[in-house]
């Protein structure tokens, strides 16, 4: 009988995937967490040009090409006013690997990592793979992350806490005051703040702010990705940045696990970062229209839902059995408890689908809600 590590036995396949597998082929999928826009043409063309020129045949530097890291640094200098040295950026295989190397480099067996509850499924799983203990921290009623709750949960074993704005699965956007508090907590308690900012450009109400803007120490690392910024989920190109000392440790993990991010994807992401950003405004405007359509539909049905301020997710409060009733009627939604115990009594809805399907899904959800009440 094969033996497996205790760490891998602590995790299982995401509950999101289980829902997808239970749905029919012709179901309306409101569970998929990716934009329904094509990758910008200039990004695709840059990858093709690099391949045809033979520039994508070999390994790049472990951290990624210098020109990509310079483009990433320029992006954060422009968007957040952060004076980022390109040497302190690592290009990764998507935001998921960036999150993995950040946790792997900083936490040990027995350490605690505070994670939002409900929160993105990888926070819990990747913490367990390091041997550390995820500690769920409940959100406010409006589904925003509460700095006071994070601070109250810190113990002598706390090594890091994760924040995510705009949030998955909630669509919540942290206010500037809250983001300043995240930075203060990291500084004063000498714990690492891992800030997941992959939905940075999809904000409808308020502004995206990063704890990196306000931190007075090196206790913040930032995760970002081309996946959601530029509709490049399949390209698997993300990045992580922080202080030189922290990047050195994260690079050790990345070097042996990945060597370098895909070369064609690096050239594509650089072009997306340096090129026309029109798709960003187009996606944001489209997702805001769909959010409003969804919320109006929920109001008509009688479903209570905190207003998502960003990303392309909503997390309404639903009766027990609602998710199954939707699945039975051919609409895929994800049970809130897939994102943590704090998600129980909710469902996650991704409105990254066309408006006609969203209207059809609302009609189905109205029937499912009545059946589950």
C-alpha positions as CSV (number, residue, x, y, z in Angstrom):
1,X,0.0,0.0,0.0
2,X,1.5,3.4,-0.9
3,X,2.5,5.9,1.7
4,X,1.7,9.6,1.4
5,X,2.9,12.6,3.3
6,X,0.8,13.8,6.1
7,X,0.8,17.3,4.5
8,X,-0.8,16.1,1.3
9,X,-3.3,14.0,3.2
10,X,-4.5,17.1,5.0
11,X,-5.9,18.6,1.7
12,X,-8.3,17.4,-0.9
13,X,-9.5,18.5,-4.4
14,X,-11.4,21.9,-4.2
15,X,-15.1,21.8,-3.6
16,X,-15.4,24.0,-6.6
17,X,-14.3,21.3,-8.9
18,X,-16.7,18.8,-7.3
19,X,-19.6,21.2,-8.2
20,X,-18.3,21.5,-11.8
21,X,-18.2,17.7,-12.2
22,X,-21.7,17.3,-10.9
23,X,-23.1,19.7,-13.5
24,X,-24.3,18.8,-17.0
25,X,-22.4,19.8,-20.1
26,X,-25.1,22.3,-21.1
27,X,-25.3,23.9,-17.7
28,X,-25.0,27.7,-17.2
29,X,-21.7,28.0,-15.3
30,X,-21.7,30.7,-12.7
31,X,-18.9,29.0,-10.8
32,X,-16.0,29.7,-13.2
33,X,-13.5,32.3,-11.8
34,X,-12.1,33.7,-15.0
35,X,-12.9,36.7,-17.3
36,X,-14.9,35.9,-20.4
37,X,-12.7,38.2,-22.6
38,X,-9.9,37.2,-25.0
39,X,-6.3,37.9,-24.1
40,X,-5.3,41.2,-25.8
41,X,-4.1,40.8,-29.4
42,X,-0.8,42.6,-28.7
43,X,0.0,40.2,-25.9
44,X,-0.7,37.1,-28.1
45,X,1.3,38.6,-30.9
46,X,4.3,39.2,-28.6
47,X,4.3,35.5,-27.6
48,X,4.1,34.4,-31.2
49,X,6.9,36.8,-32.2
50,X,9.1,35.6,-29.4
51,X,8.5,32.0,-30.4
52,X,9.2,32.7,-34.1
53,X,12.4,34.6,-33.2
54,X,13.6,31.7,-31.1
55,X,13.6,33.9,-28.0
56,X,11.3,31.5,-26.1
57,X,13.3,28.3,-26.6
58,X,15.5,28.5,-23.5
59,X,15.2,29.1,-19.8
60,X,15.0,32.7,-18.8
61,X,16.5,34.0,-15.6
62,X,15.0,32.3,-12.5
63,X,13.2,35.6,-11.6
64,X,12.0,36.1,-15.2
65,X,13.3,38.3,-18.0
66,X,14.7,41.7,-16.9
67,X,12.4,43.5,-19.3
68,X,9.3,41.8,-17.8
69,X,10.3,42.7,-14.3
70,X,11.0,46.3,-15.3
71,X,7.5,46.4,-16.8
72,X,6.0,45.0,-13.6
73,X,8.0,47.6,-11.5
74,X,6.8,50.4,-13.8
75,X,3.2,49.2,-13.4
76,X,3.4,49.3,-9.6
77,X,5.2,52.6,-9.6
78,X,2.4,54.1,-11.8
79,X,-0.5,52.5,-10.0
80,X,0.6,52.5,-6.3
81,X,3.5,55.0,-6.3
82,X,5.8,52.2,-5.1
83,X,9.5,52.5,-5.8
84,X,10.0,48.9,-6.8
85,X,13.4,47.5,-7.8
86,X,12.9,45.0,-10.7
87,X,15.5,42.8,-8.9
88,X,12.9,42.4,-6.1
89,X,10.3,40.8,-8.5
90,X,9.9,37.1,-9.3
91,X,7.8,36.1,-12.3
92,X,5.9,32.9,-11.4
93,X,3.6,30.3,-12.9
94,X,0.5,32.3,-12.1
95,X,-0.6,33.9,-8.9
96,X,-1.0,30.5,-7.4
97,X,2.7,29.7,-7.5
98,X,3.4,33.2,-6.2
99,X,1.2,32.5,-3.2
100,X,2.9,29.1,-2.7
101,X,6.4,30.4,-2.7
102,X,5.5,33.3,-0.4
103,X,4.1,30.9,2.2
104,X,6.7,28.2,1.7
105,X,9.5,30.7,2.3
106,X,8.1,32.2,5.4
107,X,6.3,29.6,7.6
108,X,7.3,26.4,9.3
109,X,5.6,23.4,11.0
110,X,3.4,24.6,13.9
111,X,3.3,28.2,12.7
112,X,-0.1,29.9,12.3
113,X,-1.3,31.7,9.2
114,X,-4.4,33.8,9.6
115,X,-6.7,33.6,6.5
116,X,-10.0,35.2,5.7
117,X,-13.1,33.1,6.2
118,X,-14.7,32.8,3.7
119,X,-11.6,33.1,1.5
120,X,-9.9,31.8,-1.6
121,X,-9.6,28.0,-1.3
122,X,-5.8,28.0,-1.9
123,X,-5.1,29.9,1.3
124,X,-6.1,27.0,3.5
125,X,-4.6,24.3,1.3
126,X,-1.2,25.9,0.7
127,X,-0.8,26.8,4.3
128,X,-1.4,23.1,5.2
129,X,1.2,22.0,2.6
130,X,3.8,24.1,4.4
131,X,3.1,22.2,7.6
132,X,1.6,25.3,9.2
133,X,-1.9,25.8,10.6
134,X,-4.4,28.0,8.9
135,X,-6.5,30.0,11.3
136,X,-9.8,31.2,9.8
137,X,-10.7,34.8,10.7
138,X,-14.4,35.8,10.2
139,X,-15.3,38.7,7.9
140,X,-17.6,41.6,8.7
141,X,-21.3,41.3,7.8
142,X,-20.5,43.2,4.6
143,X,-17.9,40.5,3.8
144,X,-14.9,42.9,4.1
145,X,-11.8,41.8,6.0
146,X,-11.8,43.2,9.5
147,X,-8.3,44.4,10.7
148,X,-9.5,44.3,14.3
149,X,-10.4,40.6,13.9
150,X,-7.0,39.9,12.5
151,X,-5.2,41.7,15.3
152,X,-7.3,39.9,17.9
153,X,-6.4,36.5,16.4
154,X,-2.6,37.0,16.5
155,X,-0.8,34.7,18.9
156,X,2.9,34.0,19.6
157,X,2.6,31.3,16.9
158,X,1.3,33.7,14.2
159,X,3.8,34.1,11.4
160,X,1.7,35.6,8.7
161,X,-1.8,36.8,7.7
162,X,-3.4,36.9,4.2
163,X,-5.5,39.7,2.9
164,X,-7.3,39.8,-0.4
165,X,-8.8,42.9,-2.0
166,X,-10.8,42.9,-4.3
167,X,-11.8,39.6,-2.8
168,X,-12.6,36.1,-4.0
169,X,-15.2,34.8,-3.2
170,X,-16.8,37.9,-1.9
171,X,-16.1,40.8,-4.3
172,X,-15.4,43.0,-1.3
173,X,-12.9,45.8,-1.6
174,X,-11.0,47.0,1.5
175,X,-11.1,50.7,2.3
176,X,-7.9,52.7,2.6
177,X,-8.3,52.9,6.4
178,X,-8.5,49.1,6.6
179,X,-5.5,48.7,4.3
180,X,-3.5,51.1,6.4
181,X,-4.4,49.0,9.4
182,X,-3.1,45.8,7.7
183,X,0.2,47.5,7.2
184,X,0.3,48.8,10.8
185,X,-0.5,45.3,12.2
186,X,2.3,43.7,10.2
187,X,4.7,46.4,11.4
188,X,3.7,46.5,15.0
189,X,3.3,42.7,15.5
190,X,6.3,41.8,13.3
191,X,4.2,39.4,11.2
192,X,4.1,39.0,7.5
193,X,1.2,40.4,5.5
194,X,0.6,38.5,2.3
195,X,-1.5,40.8,0.1
196,X,-3.3,39.0,-2.8
197,X,-4.1,41.7,-5.3
198,X,-4.8,39.7,-8.4
199,X,-8.2,41.5,-9.0
200,X,-6.6,44.9,-8.6
201,X,-8.0,46.4,-11.8
202,X,-11.6,45.2,-11.3
203,X,-12.9,47.8,-8.9
204,X,-16.4,49.5,-9.2
205,X,-16.7,51.4,-6.0
206,X,-13.8,53.0,-4.1
207,X,-10.1,52.5,-5.0
208,X,-7.7,49.6,-4.8
209,X,-5.0,50.3,-2.2
210,X,-2.1,48.0,-1.2
211,X,-0.6,47.6,2.3
212,X,2.8,47.9,0.6
213,X,2.0,51.6,0.1
214,X,1.8,52.2,3.9
215,X,4.2,49.6,5.5
216,X,7.1,51.1,7.4
217,X,9.0,47.7,7.5
218,X,9.6,44.9,5.0
219,X,6.7,42.9,6.5
220,X,4.5,42.9,3.3
221,X,4.8,40.8,0.2
222,X,2.4,41.3,-2.7
223,X,0.9,38.7,-5.0
224,X,-0.3,39.7,-8.5
225,X,-1.0,38.2,-11.9
226,X,-1.7,38.8,-15.5
227,X,-4.5,36.3,-15.3
228,X,-7.3,38.6,-14.0
229,X,-5.7,41.9,-14.9
230,X,-5.5,41.1,-18.6
231,X,-7.7,38.0,-19.1
232,X,-4.7,35.7,-19.3
233,X,-5.7,32.8,-17.0
234,X,-4.4,30.1,-19.3
235,X,-1.0,31.8,-19.7
236,X,-0.1,31.1,-16.1
237,X,2.0,34.2,-15.5
238,X,2.0,35.9,-12.1
239,X,4.5,37.6,-9.8
240,X,5.5,38.2,-6.2
241,X,7.5,41.1,-4.9
242,X,8.9,42.2,-1.5
243,X,12.1,43.2,0.1
244,X,15.4,41.8,-1.3
245,X,15.9,39.5,1.7
246,X,12.4,38.1,1.3
247,X,12.7,37.7,-2.4
248,X,16.0,35.8,-2.0
249,X,14.2,33.2,0.2
250,X,11.2,33.0,-2.2
251,X,13.5,32.6,-5.1
252,X,15.1,29.5,-3.5
253,X,11.6,27.8,-3.5
254,X,10.8,29.0,-7.0
255,X,14.1,27.9,-8.5
256,X,13.7,24.3,-7.4
257,X,10.0,24.0,-8.0
258,X,9.7,25.9,-11.2
259,X,13.1,27.1,-12.5
260,X,11.4,30.0,-14.4
261,X,8.0,31.0,-15.6
262,X,7.0,30.0,-19.2
263,X,9.1,32.1,-21.6
264,X,6.2,32.8,-24.1
265,X,4.0,33.8,-21.3
266,X,6.6,36.3,-20.0
267,X,6.8,38.0,-23.4
268,X,3.0,38.1,-23.6
269,X,2.6,39.6,-20.1
270,X,5.2,42.2,-20.8
271,X,3.3,43.3,-23.9
272,X,0.1,43.4,-21.9
273,X,1.7,45.6,-19.2
274,X,3.3,48.0,-21.7
275,X,0.5,48.1,-24.3
276,X,-2.9,49.5,-24.7
277,X,-5.0,49.0,-21.5
278,X,-8.3,49.5,-23.2
279,X,-9.4,46.0,-22.3
280,X,-9.0,46.8,-18.6
281,X,-11.6,49.6,-18.8
282,X,-13.8,47.5,-21.1
283,X,-13.8,44.5,-18.7
284,X,-14.4,46.6,-15.6
285,X,-17.4,48.4,-17.2
286,X,-18.9,45.1,-18.4
287,X,-18.5,43.4,-15.1
288,X,-20.1,46.4,-13.3
289,X,-23.1,46.2,-15.6
290,X,-23.4,42.5,-14.9
291,X,-23.1,43.1,-11.2
292,X,-25.9,45.6,-11.3
293,X,-28.1,43.2,-13.4
294,X,-27.4,40.4,-10.8
295,X,-28.2,42.6,-7.8
296,X,-31.4,43.8,-9.4
297,X,-32.4,40.2,-10.0
298,X,-31.6,39.3,-6.4
299,X,-33.8,42.1,-5.2
300,X,-36.7,40.9,-7.3
301,X,-36.3,37.4,-6.0
302,X,-35.8,38.5,-2.4
303,X,-32.3,37.2,-2.0
304,X,-30.1,39.3,0.4
305,X,-26.6,40.0,-1.0
306,X,-23.9,42.4,0.2
307,X,-23.0,44.7,-2.7
308,X,-19.7,43.5,-4.3
309,X,-17.4,46.4,-5.0
310,X,-15.0,44.6,-7.2
311,X,-13.8,41.4,-8.9
312,X,-16.7,39.5,-10.6
313,X,-18.2,37.6,-7.7
314,X,-21.2,38.0,-5.4
315,X,-21.9,36.0,-2.3
316,X,-25.6,36.1,-1.5
317,X,-27.2,34.6,1.6
318,X,-29.2,31.6,0.5
319,X,-31.3,28.9,2.2
320,X,-30.1,25.4,2.7
321,X,-30.6,23.4,-0.4
322,X,-30.4,26.3,-2.8
323,X,-27.1,25.2,-4.5
324,X,-28.5,21.7,-5.1
325,X,-31.8,23.2,-6.5
326,X,-29.7,25.3,-8.9
327,X,-27.6,22.4,-10.0
328,X,-30.7,20.3,-10.6
329,X,-32.0,23.0,-12.8
330,X,-28.8,23.4,-14.8
331,X,-27.1,26.4,-13.2
332,X,-23.7,26.0,-11.5
333,X,-23.2,28.0,-8.3
334,X,-20.6,27.2,-5.6
335,X,-21.6,26.5,-2.0
336,X,-20.2,29.1,0.3
337,X,-18.7,26.5,2.7
338,X,-16.3,25.5,-0.1
339,X,-14.5,28.7,0.9
340,X,-14.6,28.1,4.7
341,X,-17.1,27.6,7.4
342,X,-17.8,31.3,7.4
343,X,-19.3,30.9,4.0
344,X,-22.0,28.5,5.1
345,X,-25.4,29.9,4.3
346,X,-24.0,31.7,1.2
347,X,-23.3,30.8,-2.4
348,X,-20.6,32.2,-4.6
349,X,-21.9,33.5,-7.9
350,X,-19.4,34.4,-10.7
351,X,-21.0,36.8,-13.1
352,X,-18.2,36.5,-15.7
353,X,-20.7,35.2,-18.2
354,X,-22.8,37.0,-20.9
355,X,-25.8,39.0,-19.9
356,X,-28.3,36.8,-21.7
357,X,-27.1,33.7,-19.8
358,X,-27.1,35.7,-16.5
359,X,-30.8,36.7,-17.0
360,X,-31.7,33.1,-17.8
361,X,-29.8,32.0,-14.7
362,X,-31.7,34.5,-12.5
363,X,-35.0,33.0,-13.6
364,X,-33.6,29.6,-12.6
365,X,-32.3,30.9,-9.3
366,X,-35.8,32.4,-8.5
367,X,-37.3,28.9,-8.9
368,X,-34.5,27.3,-6.9
369,X,-34.9,29.9,-4.1
370,X,-38.6,29.2,-3.8
371,X,-38.0,25.4,-3.8
372,X,-35.4,25.7,-1.1
373,X,-37.2,28.2,1.2
